[in-house]
Amino acid sequence: MKSIFWHRRDLRINDNAGLFKALKNSSFVQPIFIFDETILSKLKKSDQRILFIHQEIENLKKQYQQNGADLKIYFGNPIDLIPEIAHEFNAQVVYTNRDYEPYASERDTQIHTHLSELNIEFIGTKDHVIFEKHEITKSDGLPYTVFTPYSRKWKEKINTYYSKSYQVEKYLDKLQKSESSEIISLENLGFDSLQKNSFPFKKFPLEQIQSYSEKRDFPSLDATTHLSLHLRFGTISIRELVRAAKENNETFLNELIWRDFYQMIIFHFPHSAKDAFKKQYDRIEWEHNDLHFNAWCEGKTGYPLVDAGMRELNHTGFMHNRVRMVVASFLTKHLLLDWRMGEVYFAEKLLDYELASNVGGWQWAAGCGCDAAPYFRVFNPTSQQEKFDKQFEYIKKWIPEFETSDYPEPIIDHKFARERVLERYKQALNN
């Protein structure tokens, strides 16, 4: 049986569940990747994530070529292209790994319909998460919307779950032998080719995992794994990290469980991608203040920890996780600006942007998400700085004018902001 394997958020050969299934069940497999014009058309020409994907695709292509095969690259709409590619290679099956975001689900449903009409199977496999869909549910079969009981069930189930690596290398002789071909250039995709490369190096972070609990909250320390970008695009296996976390650090394991949790929330409740999970929170009357929003974006609010975080984001495409919570709380609670504005800004800037986790994090900060921080919890940025950047090391790294007359005064008073947001939320939620 001839098959296609469609790489998406799984830019690796090793421990790839869908590729393993395709190779094991086929006489030959042709791997492909599609630059989805529907997604790319919404991005800026300088978007560094495309540079990262392009580099990883190039690496993946070389790995296939070392095995006498080739990764075929396409550019266009997958709904149109997948049936054409299946016909091109006379394939009876198209394999891929599942994606749980609303756009991907709708796209895959349409592809499934088109392929069915051609008597071609479309088979999805779980690879991006440990547990999916209805694998972790309450006793009544409904999905969890609170993290703690979800994580408890997740940990119970992981003890009996197959979490070893998929031995793809055993079946690489099933790859379709073919001539090497050129990768589509960034210019032909409509993107700038000369960009600064600041991507975190992919290495296994055992030391960071072991010390994660003690050091993860201090942004001046290089104490986090920096693998969120690689997890986002599947250049590293989630199973590999879970095995290490189980053996070395439960706090880090909990972070990986949060990732599964948010993926399943977006799958079961797709409305939460754009609207508040708790719908009554959509009644909040947000402020409309461009000056405040621009100050937040530029890292010029007069609150050093907020400003350092935003400048780190703007400069590197990364922001420390503790600081992400502080800047998100500041936008929604201090400035009373709609969480969606922050979510969109992060979507544009974060290299590791992932819809489910980003929406989940923003709604957590705003109080309107599943298992969110209560609306009356208002982070005090000054207290957070005193606790987690006491010597101003992180702040001074990103704000060279800190403690000079060039650094702005706070754009809003903390006491006033706290009282205003509590009153505004009460008005919305009590109506």
C-alpha positions as CSV (number, residue, x, y, z in Angstrom):
1,M,0.0,0.0,0.0
2,K,1.3,3.4,-1.0
3,S,1.0,6.3,1.5
4,I,1.7,10.0,2.0
5,F,2.9,11.3,5.4
6,W,2.1,14.9,5.9
7,H,4.4,16.7,8.4
8,R,2.8,19.6,10.2
9,R,3.6,20.4,13.9
10,D,6.0,17.5,14.0
11,L,9.2,18.5,12.2
12,R,11.3,15.5,13.1
13,I,11.7,11.9,12.0
14,N,12.6,10.3,15.4
15,D,9.8,9.3,17.8
16,N,7.1,10.6,15.4
17,A,3.9,8.6,16.0
18,G,2.2,9.3,12.7
19,L,5.3,8.6,10.6
20,F,5.8,5.4,12.6
21,K,2.3,4.2,11.8
22,A,2.6,5.2,8.1
23,L,5.9,3.3,7.6
24,K,4.8,0.3,9.6
25,N,1.5,-0.1,7.6
26,S,2.7,0.8,4.1
27,S,4.8,-0.6,1.3
28,F,6.2,2.8,0.7
29,V,5.8,6.3,2.2
30,Q,6.4,9.7,0.6
31,P,6.8,12.4,3.3
32,I,5.6,15.9,2.4
33,F,5.3,19.4,4.0
34,I,3.0,22.2,2.9
35,F,3.5,25.8,3.5
36,D,-0.1,26.7,4.1
37,E,-0.9,30.0,2.3
38,T,-4.0,30.5,4.5
39,I,-1.7,30.8,7.5
40,L,1.2,32.5,5.8
41,S,-0.9,35.2,4.3
42,K,-1.7,36.6,7.7
43,L,1.9,37.0,8.8
44,K,4.3,39.9,8.4
45,K,7.1,39.4,5.8
46,S,9.7,39.6,8.6
47,D,8.0,36.9,10.8
48,Q,10.9,34.9,12.3
49,R,8.8,31.8,12.9
50,I,8.8,31.2,9.2
51,L,12.6,31.4,9.2
52,F,12.7,28.9,12.0
53,I,10.3,26.5,10.2
54,H,12.3,27.0,6.9
55,Q,15.5,26.0,8.7
56,E,13.9,23.0,10.4
57,I,12.4,21.9,7.1
58,E,15.8,22.1,5.5
59,N,17.3,20.0,8.3
60,L,14.4,17.5,8.0
61,K,14.9,17.3,4.2
62,K,18.6,16.5,4.7
63,Q,17.8,13.7,7.1
64,Y,15.4,12.1,4.6
65,Q,18.0,12.5,1.9
66,Q,20.6,10.7,4.0
67,N,18.1,7.7,3.8
68,G,17.8,7.9,0.1
69,A,14.5,9.6,0.2
70,D,13.3,13.2,0.0
71,L,10.8,15.5,1.7
72,K,8.6,17.1,-1.0
73,I,7.7,20.7,-0.3
74,Y,4.6,22.5,-1.5
75,F,3.0,25.9,-1.1
76,G,-0.7,26.6,-1.3
77,N,-4.0,25.5,0.2
78,P,-3.8,22.0,1.7
79,I,-7.5,21.4,1.0
80,D,-6.7,21.6,-2.7
81,L,-3.2,20.2,-2.6
82,I,-3.6,17.0,-0.5
83,P,-5.9,15.3,-3.0
84,E,-3.6,16.4,-5.9
85,I,-0.5,15.1,-4.1
86,A,-2.2,11.8,-3.2
87,H,-3.0,11.4,-6.9
88,E,0.5,12.4,-7.9
89,F,2.0,9.5,-5.9
90,N,-0.9,7.1,-6.4
91,A,-1.3,6.9,-2.7
92,Q,-4.2,5.0,-1.0
93,V,-3.7,6.6,2.4
94,V,-2.7,10.0,3.8
95,Y,-1.3,9.9,7.3
96,T,-0.7,12.9,9.5
97,N,-0.5,13.8,13.2
98,R,-3.6,15.5,14.7
99,D,-3.9,19.2,15.4
100,Y,-6.6,20.4,17.8
101,E,-7.0,24.1,17.0
102,P,-10.2,25.3,15.3
103,Y,-8.7,26.2,12.0
104,A,-6.9,22.9,11.7
105,S,-9.9,20.9,12.7
106,E,-12.1,22.6,10.1
107,R,-9.4,22.2,7.4
108,D,-8.9,18.5,8.2
109,T,-12.6,17.8,8.1
110,Q,-12.8,19.2,4.6
111,I,-9.7,17.2,3.5
112,H,-11.2,14.1,4.9
113,T,-14.4,14.7,2.9
114,H,-12.5,15.3,-0.3
115,L,-10.3,12.2,0.1
116,S,-13.2,10.0,1.0
117,E,-14.8,10.9,-2.3
118,L,-11.6,9.6,-4.0
119,N,-11.6,6.4,-1.9
120,I,-8.4,7.6,-0.1
121,E,-8.1,7.2,3.6
122,F,-7.1,10.1,5.8
123,I,-5.6,8.8,9.1
124,G,-4.7,11.0,12.0
125,T,-2.4,10.0,14.9
126,K,-1.8,11.5,18.4
127,D,1.7,12.9,18.6
128,H,1.5,16.6,19.8
129,V,0.1,15.8,23.3
130,I,0.2,12.8,25.7
131,F,-3.6,12.6,26.1
132,E,-6.2,13.9,23.7
133,K,-9.9,14.3,23.1
134,H,-11.9,12.0,25.4
135,E,-8.9,10.2,27.0
136,I,-9.0,12.3,30.2
137,T,-12.6,13.0,31.2
138,K,-14.8,13.2,34.3
139,S,-16.8,10.2,35.5
140,D,-19.8,11.5,33.5
141,G,-17.7,11.6,30.3
142,L,-17.5,15.4,30.1
143,P,-14.2,17.2,29.8
144,Y,-12.5,18.7,32.8
145,T,-12.5,22.5,33.0
146,V,-10.5,22.7,36.3
147,F,-6.8,21.8,36.1
148,T,-6.1,20.1,39.5
149,P,-8.5,17.1,39.0
150,Y,-7.5,16.9,35.4
151,S,-3.8,16.7,36.3
152,R,-4.6,14.1,39.0
153,K,-6.4,11.9,36.4
154,W,-3.6,12.6,33.9
155,K,-0.9,11.4,36.4
156,E,-2.9,8.2,37.3
157,K,-3.3,7.4,33.6
158,I,0.4,8.1,32.7
159,N,1.5,5.1,34.8
160,T,-0.2,2.7,32.4
161,Y,0.2,4.7,29.2
162,Y,2.7,3.8,26.5
163,S,5.2,6.7,26.7
164,K,8.2,5.1,25.1
165,S,9.7,6.4,21.9
166,Y,8.2,5.2,18.6
167,Q,11.1,3.4,16.9
168,V,10.7,5.0,13.4
169,E,14.3,4.0,12.4
170,K,13.2,0.3,12.2
171,Y,11.1,1.1,9.2
172,L,13.0,3.7,7.3
173,D,13.5,1.3,4.4
174,K,9.9,1.9,3.6
175,L,10.6,5.5,2.6
176,Q,10.0,6.2,-1.1
177,K,13.4,6.4,-2.8
178,S,13.7,9.6,-4.8
179,E,15.9,12.3,-6.2
180,S,16.7,15.3,-4.0
181,S,14.8,18.4,-4.8
182,E,15.3,22.1,-3.8
183,I,13.4,23.7,-0.9
184,I,11.1,26.6,-1.8
185,S,12.9,29.8,-0.9
186,L,11.7,32.3,1.7
187,E,11.4,34.9,-1.1
188,N,9.1,32.7,-3.1
189,L,7.0,32.2,0.0
190,G,6.8,36.0,0.3
191,F,9.1,36.5,3.3
192,D,12.3,38.3,3.9
193,S,15.4,36.0,3.8
194,L,17.8,38.2,5.8
195,Q,16.7,38.0,9.4
196,K,18.4,37.8,12.7
197,N,18.6,34.3,14.0
198,S,18.0,34.2,17.7
199,F,16.4,30.8,18.1
200,P,17.1,28.8,21.2
201,F,19.4,25.9,20.5
202,K,17.7,22.5,20.8
203,K,19.5,20.5,23.4
204,F,18.1,18.2,26.1
205,P,17.8,20.4,29.2
206,L,18.2,17.8,32.0
207,E,19.9,20.3,34.3
208,Q,17.1,22.9,33.9
209,I,14.5,20.2,34.5
210,Q,16.2,19.0,37.7
211,S,16.4,22.6,39.2
212,Y,13.2,23.9,37.6
213,S,11.2,24.1,40.9
214,E,13.8,26.3,42.7
215,K,14.8,28.6,39.9
216,R,12.0,28.9,37.4
217,D,10.4,32.1,38.8
218,F,13.6,34.3,38.6
219,P,13.8,35.9,35.2
220,S,17.5,36.9,35.6
221,L,18.5,33.2,35.8
222,D,18.9,31.1,32.7
223,A,16.8,28.4,34.4
224,T,14.0,27.4,32.0
225,T,14.3,24.9,29.2
226,H,13.8,27.2,26.2
227,L,12.1,24.4,24.5
228,S,8.7,25.9,24.0
229,L,9.5,26.9,20.4
230,H,10.7,23.3,19.7
231,L,7.6,21.8,21.3
232,R,5.4,24.1,19.3
233,F,6.7,22.9,16.0
234,G,7.5,19.4,17.1
235,T,11.2,19.4,16.6
236,I,11.4,17.5,20.0
237,S,9.0,14.8,21.2
238,I,6.7,15.6,24.1
239,R,7.1,12.0,25.2
240,E,10.8,12.5,25.7
241,L,10.3,15.5,27.9
242,V,7.5,13.8,30.0
243,R,9.8,10.8,30.7
244,A,12.5,13.1,31.9
245,A,10.0,15.2,34.0
246,K,8.5,12.1,35.7
247,E,12.0,11.1,36.9
248,N,13.4,14.5,37.7
249,N,10.9,17.2,38.6
250,E,7.1,17.2,39.2
251,T,6.8,21.0,38.8
252,F,8.1,20.8,35.2
253,L,5.8,17.8,34.6
254,N,2.8,20.0,35.8
255,E,3.8,22.6,33.1
256,L,3.6,19.9,30.5
257,I,0.2,18.8,31.8
258,W,-1.0,22.4,31.6
259,R,0.0,22.3,27.9
260,D,-2.2,19.1,27.3
261,F,-5.0,20.7,29.4
262,Y,-5.1,23.9,27.2
263,Q,-4.9,21.9,24.0
264,M,-8.0,19.9,25.1
265,I,-9.9,23.1,26.2
266,I,-9.4,24.6,22.8
267,F,-10.6,21.3,21.2
268,H,-13.7,20.9,23.4
269,F,-14.5,24.6,23.6
270,P,-13.4,26.2,20.3
271,H,-15.4,29.4,21.2
272,S,-12.7,30.1,23.8
273,A,-10.2,30.9,21.0
274,K,-11.9,34.3,20.6
275,D,-14.4,34.7,23.4
276,A,-14.2,34.4,27.2
277,F,-14.5,30.8,28.4
278,K,-16.7,32.1,31.1
279,K,-19.2,34.0,28.9
280,Q,-20.4,36.4,31.6
281,Y,-16.9,38.0,31.4
282,D,-17.6,39.2,27.9
283,R,-19.9,41.8,29.6
284,I,-16.9,43.6,31.1
285,E,-16.7,47.2,29.8
286,W,-13.0,47.5,28.8
287,E,-11.2,50.8,28.5
288,H,-10.2,52.2,25.0
289,N,-6.9,54.0,25.6
290,D,-4.3,53.8,22.7
291,L,-1.7,55.7,24.7
292,H,-1.8,53.1,27.5
293,F,-1.8,50.2,25.0
294,N,1.2,51.6,23.1
295,A,3.1,52.3,26.3
296,W,2.5,48.6,27.3
297,C,3.6,47.4,23.9
298,E,6.8,49.5,23.9
299,G,7.7,48.7,27.5
300,K,7.3,52.3,28.7
301,T,4.7,52.0,31.5
302,G,6.9,53.1,34.3
303,Y,6.6,49.7,36.0
304,P,10.1,48.2,35.5
305,L,9.2,44.5,35.6
306,V,6.4,45.0,33.0
307,D,8.6,47.1,30.8
308,A,11.6,44.7,31.0
309,G,9.3,41.8,29.9
310,M,7.8,43.7,27.0
311,R,11.3,44.8,25.8
312,E,12.6,41.3,26.0
313,L,9.6,40.1,24.0
314,N,10.0,42.8,21.3
315,H,13.8,42.1,21.1
316,T,13.9,38.3,21.2
317,G,10.5,36.9,20.6
318,F,10.6,35.3,24.1
319,M,9.4,36.3,27.5
320,H,10.1,34.6,30.9
321,N,7.0,32.8,32.1
322,R,6.7,34.6,35.5
323,V,6.9,37.9,33.7
324,R,4.3,36.8,31.1
325,M,1.8,36.6,34.0
326,V,2.8,40.0,35.3
327,V,2.5,41.8,32.0
328,A,-0.8,40.1,31.2
329,S,-2.2,41.0,34.5
330,F,-1.0,44.6,34.1
331,L,-2.8,45.0,30.7
332,T,-6.1,43.5,31.8
333,K,-6.3,44.6,35.5
334,H,-4.2,47.8,35.7
335,L,-5.0,49.2,32.3
336,L,-8.4,47.5,32.0
337,L,-7.7,46.7,28.4
338,D,-9.3,43.7,26.6
339,W,-7.3,40.5,27.0
340,R,-7.7,39.9,23.3
341,M,-5.5,42.9,22.5
342,G,-2.7,41.3,24.5
343,E,-3.3,37.9,23.0
344,V,-3.1,39.3,19.4
345,Y,0.1,41.2,20.3
346,F,1.7,38.1,21.8
347,A,0.6,36.1,18.7
348,E,2.5,38.5,16.5
349,K,5.7,38.6,18.6
350,L,6.2,35.2,20.4
351,L,8.3,32.7,18.6
352,D,6.7,30.0,20.6
353,Y,3.2,31.2,20.0
354,E,0.6,28.5,20.4
355,L,-3.0,29.4,20.2
356,A,-4.3,27.1,23.0
357,S,-1.6,28.0,25.6
358,N,-1.6,31.7,24.7
359,V,-5.4,32.1,24.9
360,G,-5.4,30.0,28.1
361,G,-2.7,32.1,29.7
362,W,-4.4,35.4,28.8
363,Q,-7.8,34.3,30.0
364,W,-6.2,33.0,33.2
365,A,-4.7,36.4,33.8
366,A,-7.9,38.2,33.0
367,G,-10.0,35.9,35.2
368,C,-12.3,34.8,32.4
369,G,-10.8,31.4,31.5
370,C,-11.3,27.9,32.8
371,D,-9.6,27.5,36.2
372,A,-8.5,31.1,36.0
373,A,-7.0,33.3,38.7
374,P,-10.0,34.9,40.5
375,Y,-10.8,38.4,39.2
376,F,-10.0,40.0,42.5
377,R,-6.4,38.8,42.3
378,V,-4.5,41.8,40.9
379,F,-0.7,41.3,40.6
380,N,1.3,44.2,42.1
381,P,4.2,44.6,39.7
382,T,6.3,46.2,42.3
383,S,5.8,43.4,44.8
384,Q,6.6,40.9,42.0
385,Q,9.8,42.7,41.2
386,E,10.8,42.8,44.9
387,K,10.2,39.0,45.1
388,F,11.7,37.8,41.8
389,D,14.2,40.4,40.7
390,K,15.3,41.9,43.9
391,Q,18.6,43.2,42.6
392,F,17.1,44.5,39.4
393,E,19.3,42.3,37.3
394,Y,16.7,41.4,34.8
395,I,15.3,44.9,34.7
396,K,18.7,46.5,34.1
397,K,19.5,44.1,31.3
398,W,16.4,45.3,29.3
399,I,16.0,48.9,30.5
400,P,19.4,50.7,30.1
401,E,17.8,54.0,31.2
402,F,16.4,52.5,34.4
403,E,17.0,54.9,37.4
404,T,17.7,57.8,35.1
405,S,15.5,60.8,34.3
406,D,14.8,59.2,30.9
407,Y,12.8,56.4,32.4
408,P,9.0,57.3,32.5
409,E,6.9,57.8,35.6
410,P,4.2,55.1,36.1
411,I,1.3,55.7,33.6
412,I,-1.3,54.6,36.2
413,D,-1.4,54.4,40.0
414,H,-1.6,50.9,41.4
415,K,-4.1,51.7,44.1
416,F,-6.4,53.5,41.7
417,A,-6.1,50.7,39.1
418,R,-6.9,48.0,41.6
419,E,-10.0,49.7,42.9
420,R,-11.2,50.5,39.4
421,V,-10.9,47.0,38.1
422,L,-12.6,45.4,41.1
423,E,-15.5,47.8,40.7
424,R,-15.7,47.3,36.9
425,Y,-15.7,43.5,37.2
426,K,-18.3,43.5,39.9
427,Q,-20.6,45.6,37.8
428,A,-20.3,43.2,34.8
429,L,-20.6,40.0,36.8
430,N,-23.5,41.1,39.0
431,N,-25.7,42.2,36.2
